Amino acid sequence: MTDRDQFDVFVIGGGINGASIARDAVGRGYTVALAEMNDLASGTSSAATKLVHGGLRYLEHYEFRLVQEALSEREILWAEAPHIIKPLRFVLPHHKGLRPAVVLRAGLAMYDYMGGRRLLPPTKTLDLTKHETGKPLKPGYRLGFEYSDCWVDDARFVVLNARDAADKGAQVHVRTRVTSVRRDAGGWLVELDGESSGEGVRRTIRAKLVVNAAGPWVDDVITGAMGKNGSHNVRLVKGSHIVVRKLYDHDRCYIFQNADGRIIFAIPYEDDFTLIGTTDEDYEGDPKDVKISDKETDYLLSAASEYFAKPVTRDQIHWTYSGVRPLFDDGASAAQEATRDYVLKLDGDAATGAAINVFGGKLTTSRRLAESVLEKIEGVLGKKGAAWTKTSRLPGGDFEPLAFDAEVRRLGMDYPGLPSPMIKRLLRLYGSKARVLLGDAKSVEDLGQHFGSDLYAAEVVYLVEHEWARTAQDVLWRRTKQGLRVGAGDVARLETYLASRK
Ligand SMILES: Cc1cc2nc3c(=O)[nH]c(=O)nc-3n(C[C@H](O)[C@H](O)[C@H](O)COP(=O)(O)OP(=O)(O)OC[C@H]3O[C@@H](n4cnc5c(N)ncnc54)[C@H](O)[C@@H]3O)c2cc1C
């Protein structure tokens, strides 16, 4: 075993939690490696509603610690990644099935002031009979509330955390499964199988401390790779979304409360679509096989049709996706009541080999979760550098939160031969790194082979070289959402192109 195979910290899982922990740890001076068995963000972290939010409804479950932490993360994360994170206004139409208006107003005032809002605009009351957000709704809605949260490109949030970790010296292994984690001489022997070990070859790495951030698979890692019997810590709760052609023209998101007390969102998505979700139901199967059921589809269609003037129908569905929330099992009876807060459990110590198991969490609190994990790591391995991520930038995010539009204009001026929608899309995905991708291109002809929509080889090459993309799925559904726009022939051409680069 060479020095290259010995680390302070080994992270299992390349979702948002694993990537954030690896980034924070390497930035503090620990040697770090991470292994992801599939693509980065191929688990829950690309299947979210994609909100950086306090979670208005968690207030009703008295999850004040979580809401407070999540609210204050909104502007911290927006500043960290002003390309992939943007503010979003939410419209809550009031009706007689909801809490009285005065109670909602008080809840929203609390939401506004609990979490250090600086740039996000405050809550306001709307007259839906006059306001443009009332127009797509059924007649009869008069009073509405508009409040702020943020939106994040979840899969890119993971990849940018992993990219920054790697830029700071972490080893990031994709398509590499951790098959065994065994204690050895006050540390761990971690066995890897996959791309980084070579086909069919096992590679062993030594680590002083292991972090199990395997999301929905966290119990499987404990019982399988770690060999501990009968561990049950997470409750798997499925959530599905449908994507339909754009239902309305303004840029606000709706939050609708249904007759069963649950809420769904209708969110402007990828310019031409509306995203509707989510459901909440207990899940028993393998997390990788999760997909929307007819019952969930009907639920989402009917919940949205309760509010929109034009019913939302099955034939409007363009795409669906589902994910599994790995919630800490707190014994709550209803899936939507299970805590959304995270729980960290330390097993062992520096003498025996320590492991930290991560249960639950949200995209929104991933940075704070990583800081909490780092406190535990410091307790075992001793302190190195100070906490640093609160004022940091993710790759490409080196501009001010309110400067996104100005950055789009600047990029457009530098690349006048490229279509403006493409300029905006690239800035949203890559921020200042869009310039690395575009190089000295004068027009789309300079960007190489075309794969449909406005996807060209230059972007694909960037994704392969800088963002661990390997397959057409990685490119079309996680690094970008071009999958919504390209045809089967484009996908086949992209697959051939990627295979030819191996
Ligand atoms: C429907 C839905 C909506 C949501 N909406 C929001 C939202 O709007 N806002 C918000 O803040 N949060 C939201 N969340 C929560 C958020 O998405 C999750 O908390 C978060 O993505 C979990 O990340 P993770 O890293 O723990 O898990 P994952 O993203 O699943 O990552 C775990 C990774 O570990 C890998 N892995 C497992 N076993 C091994 C092994 N043996 N070796 C190597 N790798 C392994 C897996 O392949 C996987 O990629 C939502 C979740 C769902 C399901």
The ligand as an SDF file (V2000), in Angstrom:
LIG
                    3D

 53 58  0  0  0  0  0  0  0  0999 V2000
  -38.6610   13.6190   -2.9670 C   0  0  0  0  0  0  0  0  0  0  0  0
  -37.6230   14.3630   -2.2010 C   0  0  0  0  0  0  0  0  0  0  0  0
  -37.6590   15.7410   -2.1360 C   0  0  0  0  0  0  0  0  0  0  0  0
  -36.6970   16.4440   -1.4260 C   0  0  0  0  0  0  0  0  0  0  0  0
  -36.7060   17.7910   -1.4610 N   0  0  0  0  0  0  0  0  0  0  0  0
  -35.7680   18.4920   -0.7940 C   0  0  0  0  0  0  0  0  0  0  0  0
  -35.7440   19.9010   -0.8850 C   0  0  0  0  0  0  0  0  0  0  0  0
  -36.5370   20.5190   -1.6150 O   0  0  0  0  0  0  0  0  0  0  0  0
  -34.8060   20.5690   -0.1730 N   0  0  0  0  0  0  0  0  0  0  0  0
  -33.9020   19.9310    0.6130 C   0  0  0  0  0  0  0  0  0  0  0  0
  -33.1140   20.5990    1.2580 O   0  0  0  0  0  0  0  0  0  0  0  0
  -33.8690   18.5780    0.7000 N   0  0  0  0  0  0  0  0  0  0  0  0
  -34.7840   17.8520    0.0070 C   0  0  0  0  0  0  0  0  0  0  0  0
  -34.7780   16.4860    0.0390 N   0  0  0  0  0  0  0  0  0  0  0  0
  -33.7820   15.8200    0.8950 C   0  0  0  0  0  0  0  0  0  0  0  0
  -32.4470   15.6540    0.2070 C   0  0  0  0  0  0  0  0  0  0  0  0
  -32.5980   15.3760   -1.1610 O   0  0  0  0  0  0  0  0  0  0  0  0
  -31.6880   14.5100    0.8890 C   0  0  0  0  0  0  0  0  0  0  0  0
  -31.6310   14.7400    2.2620 O   0  0  0  0  0  0  0  0  0  0  0  0
  -30.2560   14.3990    0.3900 C   0  0  0  0  0  0  0  0  0  0  0  0
  -30.2110   14.3860   -1.0090 O   0  0  0  0  0  0  0  0  0  0  0  0
  -29.6340   13.1370    0.9520 C   0  0  0  0  0  0  0  0  0  0  0  0
  -28.3080   13.1000    0.5260 O   0  0  0  0  0  0  0  0  0  0  0  0
  -27.3450   11.9180    0.9210 P   0  0  0  0  0  0  0  0  0  0  0  0
  -25.9900   12.3270    0.5100 O   0  0  0  0  0  0  0  0  0  0  0  0
  -27.5540   11.5460    2.3460 O   0  0  0  0  0  0  0  0  0  0  0  0
  -27.9160   10.6570    0.0910 O   0  0  0  0  0  0  0  0  0  0  0  0
  -27.7200   10.2750   -1.4460 P   0  0  0  0  0  0  0  0  0  0  0  0
  -27.8390   11.4290   -2.3310 O   0  0  0  0  0  0  0  0  0  0  0  0
  -28.6250    9.1390   -1.7420 O   0  0  0  0  0  0  0  0  0  0  0  0
  -26.2200    9.8030   -1.5170 O   0  0  0  0  0  0  0  0  0  0  0  0
  -25.7800    8.5820   -0.9920 C   0  0  0  0  0  0  0  0  0  0  0  0
  -24.8490    7.9610   -2.0190 C   0  0  0  0  0  0  0  0  0  0  0  0
  -24.1870    6.8550   -1.4430 O   0  0  0  0  0  0  0  0  0  0  0  0
  -23.8910    5.9670   -2.4930 C   0  0  0  0  0  0  0  0  0  0  0  0
  -23.5810    4.6590   -1.9040 N   0  0  0  0  0  0  0  0  0  0  0  0
  -24.4150    3.8590   -1.2010 C   0  0  0  0  0  0  0  0  0  0  0  0
  -23.7800    2.7310   -0.8280 N   0  0  0  0  0  0  0  0  0  0  0  0
  -22.5030    2.8220   -1.2940 C   0  0  0  0  0  0  0  0  0  0  0  0
  -21.3680    1.9840   -1.2350 C   0  0  0  0  0  0  0  0  0  0  0  0
  -21.3830    0.7860   -0.6220 N   0  0  0  0  0  0  0  0  0  0  0  0
  -20.2180    2.3920   -1.8310 N   0  0  0  0  0  0  0  0  0  0  0  0
  -20.1650    3.5860   -2.4720 C   0  0  0  0  0  0  0  0  0  0  0  0
  -21.2230    4.4210   -2.5660 N   0  0  0  0  0  0  0  0  0  0  0  0
  -22.3780    4.0590   -1.9790 C   0  0  0  0  0  0  0  0  0  0  0  0
  -25.1540    5.9790   -3.3310 C   0  0  0  0  0  0  0  0  0  0  0  0
  -24.9330    5.5340   -4.6550 O   0  0  0  0  0  0  0  0  0  0  0  0
  -25.5730    7.4360   -3.2510 C   0  0  0  0  0  0  0  0  0  0  0  0
  -25.1950    8.1970   -4.3850 O   0  0  0  0  0  0  0  0  0  0  0  0
  -35.6960   15.7500   -0.6960 C   0  0  0  0  0  0  0  0  0  0  0  0
  -35.6520   14.3540   -0.7680 C   0  0  0  0  0  0  0  0  0  0  0  0
  -36.5850   13.6630   -1.5300 C   0  0  0  0  0  0  0  0  0  0  0  0
  -36.5140   12.1840   -1.6460 C   0  0  0  0  0  0  0  0  0  0  0  0
  1  2  1  0
  2  3  1  0
  2 52  2  0
  3  4  2  0
  4  5  1  0
  4 50  1  0
  5  6  2  0
  6  7  1  0
  6 13  1  0
  7  8  2  0
  7  9  1  0
  9 10  1  0
 10 11  2  0
 10 12  1  0
 12 13  2  0
 13 14  1  0
 14 15  1  0
 14 50  1  0
 15 16  1  0
 16 17  1  0
 16 18  1  0
 18 19  1  0
 18 20  1  0
 20 21  1  0
 20 22  1  0
 22 23  1  0
 23 24  1  0
 24 25  2  0
 24 26  1  0
 24 27  1  0
 27 28  1  0
 28 29  2  0
 28 30  1  0
 28 31  1  0
 31 32  1  0
 32 33  1  0
 33 34  1  0
 33 48  1  0
 34 35  1  0
 35 36  1  0
 35 46  1  0
 36 37  1  0
 36 45  1  0
 37 38  2  0
 38 39  1  0
 39 40  1  0
 39 45  2  0
 40 41  1  0
 40 42  2  0
 42 43  1  0
 43 44  2  0
 44 45  1  0
 46 47  1  0
 46 48  1  0
 48 49  1  0
 50 51  2  0
 51 52  1  0
 52 53  1  0
M  END
$$$$
